[in-house]
Amino acid sequence: MTALDFTHDPSRRSWVTSAGSGDFPLQNLPFGVVAGPDGEPRGVVRIGDTALHLSGLAASGLLTGEAQAAAEAAATGTLNTLFALGSGPRTALRRALHALLIEGAPHQEAVAALLTPLRDVDVLLPARIGDYTDFYVGIHHARSVGALFRPGNPLLPNYKWVPIGYHGRASSVRVSGAPVIRPHGQLKAPDAPAPVLAPTRRLDFELELGVWIGPENRLGTPVGIDDAESHVAGYCLLNDWSARDVQTWEYQPLGPFLAKSFGTTVSPWVITPEALAPFRIPFERPDDDPAPLPYLDSPRHRAGGGLDIELEVRISTARMRADGEQPHPITRSSSRHMYWTVAQLVTHHTSNGCNLQPGDLLGSGTLSGPDAGSEGSLLELSRGGTGPITLPNGETRTFLEDGDEITLSARAHRPGAATIGFGECVAVIDPAITYP
């Protein structure tokens, strides 16, 4: 686990005025990729409402050693090379950035010349994604959804023993802000003699964390539980859009396919493990649950394998936006509800020798909580479509309609630490195409 150091001190402030409040203070410093007016992608670090261009910083002479190597690796159009370097260079760059951005720092004029307001750039996917795996670590989601489809047996017997996942579609992952087109799929009503091909009528969101993979493991070489965190480059928000009616018809016997592969949205900022160090919590299981198998367990992992991050979903319908109304919160949850930790996901994924590579993406699965108002999907909020939710303007929703905009957000805070956030993961639903 990452140790706390001076970069986590909540009393320190940046001379960048927009970093005084919000998700991106001096203690955060996430990485991303943006494009300016010339369209050229560039690696940046976000501070407040500005982007610090790392190519310019690497050429400035203000960095040395591992910090310089990390800035050079992150300066290009993807962060894969930076991810591959691991935590040492990344931490060195974080400390160097902290020293350059703190109040009273030298070289402020030179560094200020490398800052660009975010309103003047477009955010891009931060890395080239080789593979994408989505897990199922939200036990409350698993129980709720299982109860809809298997009332007598909601939680399958393997759930508490093995981190369940499926292989997603990397090519359809898009950065926050890109629209999602309502997909077609085979739909079959229970009393229909045959399925039909039609746009989904049960389009849903899923509230998840995303995990960016850093250094690779060689094919055939599993990653141990106490080494797993060293293979994580950072975190984001992830919305694994789902066509529930397509999913119901196709998921047996091999699991999700076209109900998921049409689109996944991620937030643009890579929140580093170093930034999240103050928000580690013990990994705990209920006393009557089975202990993880030995390869998924260790004293060190139990002491700090969990994360404490607050999560929220807001909806803005087309009518709300036309009337000038603010997005409405429809659910709040927490990463505390993860039944399996990120380290366990990495370790299990590689336990058969599977090689993960820099820029691979893992999804946590839907992070629902145990209480009403903490459901991580509309499938749960509307009880399978039988109980519509009512918005403040009187509109109702069981599933998403064209023009609906969904925003995921997340913040981490605790006494004695600076609050940091993830920014937003946003997409609007566009109508289905006319099928050729």
PALUMDO-681308 format. One record per residue (C-alpha): residue number from 1; x, y, z. Coordinates in steps of 0.25 Angstrom, whole numbers. Layout:
<nodes>
- pos|X|Y|Z
- NUM|X|Y|Z
...
</nodes>
This chain:
<nodes>
- pos|X|Y|Z
- 1|0|0|0
- 2|5|14|-3
- 3|10|21|9
- 4|6|35|13
- 5|16|47|11
- 6|16|62|10
- 7|8|62|-3
- 8|-4|58|6
- 9|-3|69|16
- 10|-17|75|16
- 11|-12|89|20
- 12|-4|91|8
- 13|-10|99|-3
- 14|-6|102|-18
- 15|-4|116|-24
- 16|-13|111|-35
- 17|-26|119|-30
- 18|-36|109|-36
- 19|-30|98|-28
- 20|-35|104|-15
- 21|-48|96|-15
- 22|-54|85|-23
- 23|-49|71|-27
- 24|-35|74|-32
- 25|-27|81|-21
- 26|-12|80|-19
- 27|-14|66|-12
- 28|-20|60|-24
- 29|-12|63|-37
- 30|-18|52|-47
- 31|-13|49|-60
- 32|-21|51|-73
- 33|-20|53|-88
- 34|-25|65|-95
- 35|-26|72|-109
- 36|-24|86|-112
- 37|-29|94|-124
- 38|-18|87|-132
- 39|-25|74|-129
- 40|-11|68|-124
- 41|-13|59|-112
- 42|-4|62|-100
- 43|-2|57|-86
- 44|-6|66|-75
- 45|-8|67|-60
- 46|-20|73|-55
- 47|-19|84|-44
- 48|-32|91|-41
- 49|-39|95|-54
- 50|-26|95|-62
- 51|-17|85|-69
- 52|-2|85|-68
- 53|4|80|-80
- 54|15|70|-77
- 55|22|71|-91
- 56|26|86|-87
- 57|29|82|-73
- 58|38|71|-78
- 59|45|81|-87
- 60|46|92|-76
- 61|58|87|-69
- 62|51|87|-56
- 63|50|72|-54
- 64|61|62|-51
- 65|63|47|-50
- 66|50|38|-49
- 67|41|50|-49
- 68|47|54|-62
- 69|45|40|-68
- 70|31|40|-63
- 71|28|53|-70
- 72|34|49|-83
- 73|26|36|-83
- 74|13|43|-80
- 75|15|55|-90
- 76|10|47|-102
- 77|-4|44|-107
- 78|-6|32|-98
- 79|-2|29|-83
- 80|1|14|-86
- 81|16|17|-85
- 82|15|24|-72
- 83|6|13|-67
- 84|17|3|-70
- 85|27|10|-62
- 86|20|7|-49
- 87|19|14|-36
- 88|33|19|-34
- 89|34|29|-45
- 90|20|33|-43
- 91|22|36|-29
- 92|34|44|-32
- 93|27|52|-42
- 94|15|55|-32
- 95|25|60|-22
- 96|32|69|-32
- 97|19|74|-37
- 98|15|77|-22
- 99|27|85|-20
- 100|25|93|-33
- 101|10|96|-30
- 102|10|99|-15
- 103|8|113|-10
- 104|21|120|-10
- 105|28|111|-20
- 106|39|116|-29
- 107|38|116|-44
- 108|23|120|-43
- 109|24|128|-56
- 110|30|117|-64
- 111|20|107|-59
- 112|8|116|-61
- 113|12|117|-76
- 114|9|102|-77
- 115|-5|103|-71
- 116|-17|103|-80
- 117|-32|105|-76
- 118|-39|92|-77
- 119|-50|100|-85
- 120|-40|102|-96
- 121|-37|87|-98
- 122|-44|74|-101
- 123|-42|62|-92
- 124|-39|49|-98
- 125|-37|34|-94
- 126|-25|34|-85
- 127|-19|21|-90
- 128|-20|11|-102
- 129|-29|0|-96
- 130|-24|-14|-100
- 131|-34|-22|-92
- 132|-46|-19|-83
- 133|-51|-28|-72
- 134|-63|-25|-64
- 135|-65|-31|-50
- 136|-77|-33|-41
- 137|-72|-29|-27
- 138|-85|-22|-22
- 139|-91|-33|-14
- 140|-104|-24|-11
- 141|-105|-23|-26
- 142|-103|-37|-28
- 143|-114|-41|-18
- 144|-124|-31|-23
- 145|-123|-35|-38
- 146|-122|-50|-34
- 147|-135|-48|-27
- 148|-142|-42|-39
- 149|-138|-54|-48
- 150|-136|-65|-37
- 151|-145|-62|-25
- 152|-142|-75|-18
- 153|-127|-74|-21
- 154|-122|-60|-23
- 155|-107|-62|-19
- 156|-101|-73|-27
- 157|-92|-82|-18
- 158|-79|-78|-25
- 159|-81|-63|-22
- 160|-74|-63|-8
- 161|-62|-71|-13
- 162|-58|-66|-27
- 163|-58|-52|-33
- 164|-68|-53|-44
- 165|-65|-45|-57
- 166|-67|-45|-72
- 167|-58|-41|-84
- 168|-64|-27|-89
- 169|-62|-20|-102
- 170|-50|-10|-102
- 171|-53|-4|-115
- 172|-66|2|-110
- 173|-61|9|-98
- 174|-62|24|-99
- 175|-58|36|-91
- 176|-68|44|-83
- 177|-76|54|-92
- 178|-78|44|-103
- 179|-93|40|-106
- 180|-98|26|-105
- 181|-106|21|-116
- 182|-118|13|-112
- 183|-114|-1|-117
- 184|-122|-12|-125
- 185|-123|-26|-120
- 186|-131|-38|-120
- 187|-143|-36|-111
- 188|-153|-47|-106
- 189|-165|-45|-98
- 190|-169|-57|-89
- 191|-181|-60|-97
- 192|-175|-58|-111
- 193|-173|-70|-120
- 194|-160|-64|-125
- 195|-150|-52|-123
- 196|-150|-39|-131
- 197|-138|-30|-134
- 198|-142|-16|-129
- 199|-136|-5|-121
- 200|-135|-8|-106
- 201|-146|-3|-97
- 202|-139|-6|-84
- 203|-126|3|-85
- 204|-119|4|-72
- 205|-107|10|-65
- 206|-97|3|-56
- 207|-90|11|-45
- 208|-75|5|-45
- 209|-61|8|-42
- 210|-51|6|-53
- 211|-37|1|-51
- 212|-25|5|-60
- 213|-14|-6|-61
- 214|0|-2|-60
- 215|12|-11|-61
- 216|9|-24|-68
- 217|12|-38|-63
- 218|18|-48|-72
- 219|8|-59|-78
- 220|8|-71|-69
- 221|13|-63|-57
- 222|2|-60|-46
- 223|2|-47|-38
- 224|2|-50|-23
- 225|-8|-43|-14
- 226|2|-34|-7
- 227|8|-30|-21
- 228|-5|-27|-28
- 229|-6|-12|-24
- 230|7|-10|-31
- 231|1|-14|-44
- 232|-10|-3|-43
- 233|-7|11|-50
- 234|-20|18|-45
- 235|-35|19|-44
- 236|-47|25|-51
- 237|-62|25|-51
- 238|-68|14|-61
- 239|-82|13|-66
- 240|-85|-1|-72
- 241|-97|2|-80
- 242|-107|-10|-81
- 243|-119|-14|-90
- 244|-126|-22|-79
- 245|-136|-28|-89
- 246|-125|-32|-98
- 247|-117|-38|-86
- 248|-129|-46|-81
- 249|-131|-53|-94
- 250|-116|-55|-98
- 251|-108|-57|-85
- 252|-110|-72|-83
- 253|-101|-80|-84
- 254|-89|-71|-86
- 255|-92|-58|-80
- 256|-93|-44|-85
- 257|-90|-41|-100
- 258|-97|-31|-108
- 259|-105|-26|-96
- 260|-92|-19|-92
- 261|-83|-18|-103
- 262|-89|-6|-110
- 263|-83|4|-100
- 264|-76|7|-87
- 265|-73|21|-82
- 266|-61|25|-74
- 267|-57|38|-67
- 268|-44|44|-73
- 269|-36|46|-60
- 270|-27|35|-55
- 271|-27|37|-40
- 272|-14|31|-35
- 273|-13|20|-24
- 274|-4|31|-17
- 275|-15|41|-17
- 276|-24|31|-11
- 277|-15|26|0
- 278|-22|34|11
- 279|-35|26|8
- 280|-30|12|9
- 281|-39|4|19
- 282|-38|-10|24
- 283|-43|-22|16
- 284|-54|-29|24
- 285|-64|-40|22
- 286|-76|-44|31
- 287|-72|-54|41
- 288|-81|-65|36
- 289|-76|-63|21
- 290|-65|-72|16
- 291|-51|-67|17
- 292|-44|-64|3
- 293|-35|-75|-2
- 294|-21|-73|3
- 295|-16|-67|-11
- 296|-27|-56|-9
- 297|-23|-53|5
- 298|-12|-48|14
- 299|-10|-40|27
- 300|-5|-28|19
- 301|-17|-28|10
- 302|-27|-29|21
- 303|-21|-17|28
- 304|-23|-8|16
- 305|-29|-14|4
- 306|-42|-6|3
- 307|-45|7|-2
- 308|-55|18|4
- 309|-60|26|-8
- 310|-74|32|-8
- 311|-82|30|-21
- 312|-94|37|-27
- 313|-102|37|-40
- 314|-110|48|-45
- 315|-120|49|-56
- 316|-124|60|-66
- 317|-135|58|-75
- 318|-137|66|-88
- 319|-149|73|-82
- 320|-141|77|-69
- 321|-130|83|-78
- 322|-140|90|-86
- 323|-146|96|-74
- 324|-133|100|-68
- 325|-134|90|-56
- 326|-122|84|-50
- 327|-118|69|-51
- 328|-125|61|-40
- 329|-118|51|-31
- 330|-125|37|-32
- 331|-115|29|-24
- 332|-103|29|-15
- 333|-94|18|-11
- 334|-79|15|-7
- 335|-67|6|-11
- 336|-68|1|4
- 337|-79|-9|-2
- 338|-69|-16|-11
- 339|-69|-31|-7
- 340|-56|-33|-14
- 341|-44|-23|-14
- 342|-36|-17|-26
- 343|-24|-25|-21
- 344|-33|-38|-21
- 345|-38|-35|-35
- 346|-23|-34|-41
- 347|-19|-46|-34
- 348|-30|-55|-38
- 349|-30|-50|-52
- 350|-15|-54|-53
- 351|-17|-67|-45
- 352|-17|-75|-57
- 353|-5|-68|-63
- 354|-13|-58|-71
- 355|-4|-46|-75
- 356|-10|-32|-72
- 357|-4|-21|-80
- 358|-2|-6|-77
- 359|-15|1|-81
- 360|-24|-11|-79
- 361|-37|-7|-72
- 362|-44|-14|-61
- 363|-58|-10|-56
- 364|-63|-13|-42
- 365|-77|-17|-45
- 366|-89|-9|-40
- 367|-86|-3|-26
- 368|-100|-4|-20
- 369|-102|-2|-5
- 370|-111|-9|4
- 371|-121|2|7
- 372|-132|8|-2
- 373|-126|20|-10
- 374|-113|13|-11
- 375|-116|4|-23
- 376|-106|5|-34
- 377|-115|3|-46
- 378|-129|6|-51
- 379|-132|-9|-51
- 380|-131|-9|-36
- 381|-137|5|-34
- 382|-150|1|-42
- 383|-150|-13|-36
- 384|-149|-19|-50
- 385|-157|-8|-57
- 386|-169|-11|-47
- 387|-168|2|-39
- 388|-164|15|-47
- 389|-156|25|-40
- 390|-162|39|-40
- 391|-154|52|-42
- 392|-156|65|-36
- 393|-163|70|-49
- 394|-173|59|-49
- 395|-166|51|-60
- 396|-164|36|-57
- 397|-154|26|-61
- 398|-153|11|-61
- 399|-142|10|-71
- 400|-134|21|-79
- 401|-141|29|-90
- 402|-135|36|-102
- 403|-129|50|-97
- 404|-127|45|-83
- 405|-113|49|-78
- 406|-106|41|-67
- 407|-95|47|-58
- 408|-86|38|-49
- 409|-78|45|-39
- 410|-69|41|-27
- 411|-62|48|-15
- 412|-53|43|-4
- 413|-52|50|9
- 414|-49|47|23
- 415|-44|55|35
- 416|-29|59|34
- 417|-29|58|19
- 418|-32|67|8
- 419|-44|64|0
- 420|-42|59|-14
- 421|-51|55|-26
- 422|-52|48|-39
- 423|-59|58|-47
- 424|-71|54|-55
- 425|-74|42|-64
- 426|-85|47|-73
- 427|-93|42|-85
- 428|-106|45|-92
- 429|-115|35|-99
- 430|-116|37|-114
- 431|-128|30|-121
- 432|-125|17|-128
- 433|-121|17|-143
- 434|-130|13|-154
- 435|-126|-2|-155
- 436|-120|-4|-169
</nodes>
